[in-house]
Amino acid sequence: MLSTVGALWKKDYKGEDGKKHAFLTGEVNLGILGRKRISAFKNEKKEKDTHPDWRIVMSEEVASDDGKKEYKQNTCGALWLKEYTDKDGNNKKYFSGVIQIGLMEHNIAIFANENKKEEKHPDYRIVFSRPDRMTPDQDIENDGFDEDDLPF
């Protein structure tokens, strides 16, 4: 079973064009690095298939001169929309991507929350993944860690 490390909710914002645009917002737990507030926005400047479909932005609270809460936003990752076939033969979509915090890079996959029963429940769940294709049917408990791959 995949271990959920974060959650996202679908929200809307009014763009400069006056139209509503969807985005995802929530939190991811990066272990020793702590919990980070993130949002994902559709990449409106995508020109090639290799460009990410969505970009991830991390928000950090910073102190302002007047003592009010302010948030600094940094692009820290990217997501590509992918498809997989579940065990029942249904085609489903998910996001595959990466979050980089400092020098650490985390491969993630984001799946629709099929257990959502209430409005307050998240729309998506975030899991750590291997850089290759990942589906919710896979078990990541034994990820094939090899001590010979350590650089020291």
Secondary structure, DSSP 8 states (H G I E B T S, - for coil): ---EEEEEEEEEEE-TTSSEEEEEEEEEE-GGG-EEEEEEEE-TT--STTS-SEEEEEEEEEE-TTS-EEEEEEEEEEEEEEEEE-TTS-EEEEEEEEEEETTEEEEEEEEE-TT--STTS-SEEEEE--SS---TTS--SS----GGG---
